[in-house]
Structures are given as C-alpha cells and as structure tokens.
C-alpha cells in the first residue's frame, strides 16, 4: 500500500489503449463496492450513502461508448443510458481540460445533497451540514479510486473544475443528483513503458 501512495500523482495524458471492463469494475468496487463486513469500501456518515457513480465510457473493451449507470454496491457496469461525445464532456470544463476527451473512461461522482442535508438538518443552524459529509465521502471515494487505478496499472486525475449545470444537463442526471467530481482513467501515454 505504501508503494501505491508513493506513486499516486495526477496523470492527464493517456494513450489510445482501451481499458478492460474487469479493471473498471474493480476500481468501482474499491470506491463504492461492498466490503467483507457488508458495508461499503468508503465510509458514509450514518450509512446514508448519498453518492451515486456513473461512467462515461470512451474506450472500454467490448463495450459501447456512452454513459452508464454503475451498480453499487455490487460494483458492476450497469445500464447504458445515452451517447455522450468526448467533445461534449470537455465543453463542460471550466479550463478546457483535454484529458476529459482523451481518457478511456471518466467516472462521475454525483450526490443527493438534499437527502444529506435533510438527514443532518439538526447539526447546523442553516441545515446544510450534510454537504460537508457529502464532500468528505466523495474525497474518500476518489482516493480509493485513484489507488485502485494505480493497482490496475492505469493512471488518473480528479477533475472538479466543471460547470455544474452544463454537466448535469449533459449527463441528464436524475433529480436530485448533482455532480461533485469527475475521475479520468486511462493507460498512461508514456505508457506501460516505464511502469
């Protein structure tokens, strides 16, 4: 584990190689899959689990490109939802992040902020304490994904600089879900050469 943590860094350039469905599902399992104790692999305050995961697949072996629901806690690639072009995803970026277009897959972390705020309404005078728990949980999920990506001999980067409304509209996220972060995954452009 120390080796994975020591190797963890953000990689924004990817090769054109596809990734395997099995690797993607193992990454998702580490993020939100069921642990041996029956809970999930990332903590959630009061076991609320307000996060939902989706995948924008661009190059996944034997899979059609587009948006997929991710079935958690079983950590499986779920139903294909719709086509999404890599260019359209990149257009939601606040900084024209090219890696959104070049990643083999982009995992979407979305949250039901309303449910989290309602659950923790008594913890803060303005009733928004749940948002803090959402962000803590999202951080744990993203770190697990990043470490699992390295274990799969892939690379990734977290993206939070996007237009929330444009991204939610593009993905047609079901209400009341809102995007929290994106995680790009791919084989490193310098590739497998140095690993």
ChimeraX attribute file (.defattr): number of C-alpha atoms within 10 A of each C-alpha:
attribute: neighborCount
match mode: 1-to-1
recipient: residues
	/A:1	8
	/A:2	7
	/A:3	10
	/A:4	14
	/A:5	12
	/A:6	8
	/A:7	11
	/A:8	17
	/A:9	14
	/A:10	12
	/A:11	18
	/A:12	20
	/A:13	22
	/A:14	22
	/A:15	15
	/A:16	15
	/A:17	16
	/A:18	17
	/A:19	22
	/A:20	15
	/A:21	16
	/A:22	14
	/A:23	17
	/A:24	23
	/A:25	18
	/A:26	18
	/A:27	24
	/A:28	29
	/A:29	25
	/A:30	24
	/A:31	27
	/A:32	28
	/A:33	22
	/A:34	17
	/A:35	13
	/A:36	8
	/A:37	7
	/A:38	9
	/A:39	14
	/A:40	20
	/A:41	20
	/A:42	22
	/A:43	18
	/A:44	19
	/A:45	15
	/A:46	9
	/A:47	9
	/A:48	13
	/A:49	19
	/A:50	20
	/A:51	24
	/A:52	21
	/A:53	22
	/A:54	25
	/A:55	26
	/A:56	29
	/A:57	27
	/A:58	26
	/A:59	21
	/A:60	20
	/A:61	15
	/A:62	10
	/A:63	13
	/A:64	13
	/A:65	21
	/A:66	19
	/A:67	25
	/A:68	22
	/A:69	19
	/A:70	23
	/A:71	19
	/A:72	20
	/A:73	19
	/A:74	15
	/A:75	20
	/A:76	18
	/A:77	20
	/A:78	15
	/A:79	12
	/A:80	18
	/A:81	15
	/A:82	15
	/A:83	16
	/A:84	16
	/A:85	17
	/A:86	22
	/A:87	12
	/A:88	14
	/A:89	21
	/A:90	19
	/A:91	20
	/A:92	21
	/A:93	19
	/A:94	12
	/A:95	11
	/A:96	14
	/A:97	17
	/A:98	16
	/A:99	21
	/A:100	28
	/A:101	20
	/A:102	22
	/A:103	30
	/A:104	27
	/A:105	26
	/A:106	27
	/A:107	25
	/A:108	25
	/A:109	20
	/A:110	22
	/A:111	25
	/A:112	21
	/A:113	24
	/A:114	16
	/A:115	17
	/A:116	23
	/A:117	21
	/A:118	13
	/A:119	17
	/A:120	18
	/A:121	15
	/A:122	13
	/A:123	12
	/A:124	11
	/A:125	8
	/A:126	9
	/A:127	15
	/A:128	19
	/A:129	19
	/A:130	24
	/A:131	18
	/A:132	14
	/A:133	22
	/A:134	23
	/A:135	16
	/A:136	16
	/A:137	20
	/A:138	24
	/A:139	15
	/A:140	17
	/A:141	22
	/A:142	23
	/A:143	18
	/A:144	19
	/A:145	26
	/A:146	28
	/A:147	24
	/A:148	22
	/A:149	26
	/A:150	19
	/A:151	16
	/A:152	17
	/A:153	15
	/A:154	21
	/A:155	26
	/A:156	28
	/A:157	24
	/A:158	19
	/A:159	17
	/A:160	14
	/A:161	15
	/A:162	21
	/A:163	14
	/A:164	17
	/A:165	12
	/A:166	15
	/A:167	20
	/A:168	17
	/A:169	12
	/A:170	17
	/A:171	22
	/A:172	13
	/A:173	14
	/A:174	10
	/A:175	10
	/A:176	11
	/A:177	19
	/A:178	21
	/A:179	23
	/A:180	22
	/A:181	20
	/A:182	23
	/A:183	20
	/A:184	28
	/A:185	31
	/A:186	30
	/A:187	23
	/A:188	22
	/A:189	15
	/A:190	11
	/A:191	16
	/A:192	11
	/A:193	7
	/A:194	6
	/A:195	8
